[in-house]
Amino acid sequence: MQIFAWKTGLIRRYARRLLFVLSLFFVFFSVNAHSAPITILVLGDSLSVEYGLADGTGWVALMDARFVEKRKDVDVINASVSGDTTSSGNARLPKLLMQHKPQILIIELGSNDGLRGLSVDMVKKNLRSMVSTARRADCQVLILGMQIPPNYGQTHATQFAEAYRQVARESNVPLVPFFLAGVVGKDSLFQSDGIHPTQKAQPILLDNVWPHLFPMLGKVF
């Protein structure tokens, strides 16, 4: 009986030590997991690459600076390429997700599709594919809605704008209704080419995105 009691006491001591070590491990893991920065990947075109602007003045750079100002540990990766369409963005996305492992993906694509008169059905197909690819990588998605001028035909322009709303509804992802809201129609906010917003317009673009993006951080932090 004494031997049995001694063994029982020994087992209890080892069990307490093991629980203590495990508790320290879980606390350490939780703290480090919480302190790891969130990565946001921006997949866009020339509207997001500071085309014609001074370095650090585009809306993506301003977003990064705002996170710093708000003391949010966020790493912003700008993977935008001037001239990109939804097709080229869709093709580039898998490699970018593997490389950067973002928690949030911002899709700012489609302007070049619209200006080139590309199929609205193809735009929807590519947007759906990007959302699905991101979700398989456990990544949230924010879509920035685009519109095209009515001189491409009012029917085509309406269908183009609706494509973003439709994909967002079907996929249940947040949508910025129109990325260039507050900028389009104001010549002073566009560069001489009449296509790319000026530096003065960049804070407006960020303010269009921010109310839809910031709540997403709470699902990650």
C-alpha positions in Angstrom: 0.0 0.0 0.0 2.9 2.4 0.8 4.5 1.6 -2.6 1.1 2.2 -4.3 0.6 5.5 -2.5 4.2 6.6 -3.4 3.6 5.8 -7.1 0.3 7.6 -7.0 1.9 10.7 -5.5 4.7 10.6 -8.1 2.2 10.4 -10.9 0.2 13.3 -9.6 3.4 15.4 -9.3 4.4 14.6 -12.9 0.8 15.3 -14.0 0.9 18.7 -12.4 4.2 19.6 -13.9 3.0 18.5 -17.3 -0.2 20.6 -17.0 2.0 23.6 -16.0 4.3 23.1 -19.0 1.3 22.7 -21.4 -0.3 25.9 -20.0 2.9 27.9 -20.5 3.0 26.5 -24.1 -0.5 27.5 -24.9 -0.1 31.0 -23.4 3.1 31.5 -25.4 1.4 30.3 -28.6 -1.6 32.5 -28.1 0.4 35.6 -27.5 2.6 35.0 -30.5 -0.4 34.2 -32.7 -2.1 37.4 -31.6 0.9 39.5 -32.1 1.6 38.2 -35.6 0.9 41.0 -38.1 -2.1 40.7 -40.5 -1.1 40.7 -44.1 -3.3 42.5 -46.6 -2.7 41.8 -50.3 -3.8 44.4 -52.9 -4.3 43.0 -56.3 -4.9 45.9 -58.7 -4.0 47.7 -61.8 -2.6 51.2 -62.5 -5.2 52.8 -60.2 -3.2 51.2 -57.3 0.4 51.4 -58.5 0.9 55.2 -58.0 0.8 55.8 -61.8 2.0 59.3 -62.4 2.3 60.0 -58.7 5.2 60.6 -56.3 6.2 57.5 -54.3 4.3 56.9 -51.2 1.3 59.1 -52.2 -1.0 56.5 -53.7 -4.1 55.2 -51.8 -2.4 51.9 -50.9 0.6 53.7 -49.3 -1.9 56.0 -47.5 -3.7 52.9 -46.2 -0.5 51.5 -44.9 0.2 54.8 -43.1 -3.2 54.9 -41.6 -2.7 51.5 -40.1 0.5 52.7 -38.5 -1.3 55.8 -37.2 -3.9 53.6 -35.6 -1.2 51.3 -34.2 -2.5 48.3 -36.1 0.1 45.6 -36.8 -0.7 45.2 -40.5 1.6 44.4 -43.4 0.3 45.8 -46.7 1.6 44.0 -49.9 0.9 45.9 -53.1 0.9 43.3 -55.9 -0.8 45.6 -58.4 0.5 45.8 -62.0 -0.3 48.5 -64.5 -2.5 47.2 -67.3 -3.7 44.2 -65.4 -7.2 42.8 -66.3 -9.3 40.4 -64.2 -7.9 37.5 -66.3 -4.2 38.4 -65.6 -4.9 39.1 -61.9 -6.7 35.7 -61.7 -3.7 34.0 -63.2 -1.2 35.7 -60.8 -3.2 35.2 -57.6 -2.4 31.6 -56.7 1.4 32.3 -56.6 0.9 35.5 -54.6 -1.3 33.8 -52.0 1.4 31.1 -51.6 4.2 33.7 -51.4 2.6 36.2 -49.0 -0.1 34.1 -47.1 -2.4 37.1 -46.6 -5.5 37.1 -44.4 -7.2 39.7 -46.5 -7.3 40.2 -50.3 -8.4 43.5 -51.9 -9.4 43.0 -55.5 -9.1 46.3 -57.5 -9.4 45.0 -61.1 -11.7 45.4 -64.1 -11.1 48.9 -65.3 -8.9 47.6 -68.2 -11.5 44.9 -69.0 -14.2 47.6 -69.3 -12.1 50.1 -71.3 -11.1 47.3 -73.7 -14.7 46.2 -74.1 -14.0 42.7 -72.8 -16.9 40.4 -71.9 -18.8 41.1 -68.7 -19.3 37.4 -68.3 -15.5 36.9 -68.3 -15.2 39.6 -65.6 -17.7 37.8 -63.4 -16.0 34.5 -64.1 -12.6 35.8 -63.1 -13.9 37.6 -60.0 -15.7 34.4 -58.8 -12.5 32.4 -59.5 -10.4 34.9 -57.4 -12.8 34.8 -54.5 -12.8 31.0 -54.6 -9.0 30.8 -54.8 -8.6 33.2 -51.9 -11.1 31.3 -49.7 -9.3 28.0 -50.3 -6.2 29.9 -48.9 -8.3 30.9 -45.8 -8.2 34.5 -47.0 -11.0 37.1 -46.7 -11.9 39.1 -49.8 -12.9 42.7 -50.4 -14.0 43.6 -53.9 -13.7 47.2 -55.2 -16.6 47.9 -57.6 -15.8 49.5 -60.9 -17.9 51.4 -63.5 -17.3 52.4 -67.1 -18.5 55.5 -69.0 -21.9 55.2 -70.8 -20.2 56.0 -74.1 -19.4 52.3 -74.3 -23.2 51.7 -74.4 -25.5 52.2 -71.5 -26.5 48.6 -71.5 -22.9 47.4 -71.3 -22.1 50.0 -68.7 -25.0 48.9 -66.5 -24.2 45.2 -66.9 -20.5 45.9 -66.1 -21.3 47.7 -62.8 -23.9 45.0 -61.9 -21.2 42.2 -62.4 -19.4 43.3 -59.2 -22.6 43.5 -57.1 -23.7 40.1 -58.4 -20.4 38.4 -57.5 -20.3 40.0 -54.1 -23.9 38.9 -53.3 -23.4 35.4 -54.6 -20.0 35.0 -52.8 -21.2 36.9 -49.6 -18.1 39.1 -49.6 -18.0 42.9 -48.8 -18.1 45.3 -51.8 -17.0 48.9 -52.2 -19.9 49.9 -54.5 -17.7 52.2 -56.7 -14.0 52.7 -56.0 -13.9 56.0 -57.9 -16.9 57.6 -56.2 -16.3 61.2 -55.4 -13.6 61.4 -58.1 -15.3 60.6 -61.3 -16.9 63.8 -62.9 -14.3 66.1 -61.4 -11.6 67.0 -64.0 -9.4 68.5 -61.3 -9.0 65.1 -59.7 -7.6 63.4 -62.8 -4.3 63.6 -64.5 -3.9 64.9 -68.0 -4.8 61.5 -69.5 -8.3 61.8 -68.0 -8.0 58.2 -66.7 -5.7 58.2 -63.6 -6.6 60.1 -60.5 -4.3 62.8 -59.1 -2.5 62.8 -55.8 -5.3 64.9 -54.4 -7.8 62.2 -55.2 -5.9 59.4 -53.4 -7.3 60.2 -49.9 -10.8 60.0 -51.4 -10.1 56.6 -52.8 -8.8 55.4 -49.4 -11.9 56.8 -47.7 -14.1 54.8 -50.1 -12.3 51.6 -49.2 -11.7 52.1 -45.4 -15.3 51.7 -44.0 -15.5 48.3 -45.7 -12.0 47.2 -44.9 -11.6 48.2 -41.3 -14.4 46.0 -39.9 -12.7 43.0 -41.6 -9.7 43.3 -39.3 -11.9 42.4 -36.3 -12.4 39.0 -37.8 -8.7 38.4 -38.0 -7.2 40.1 -34.9 
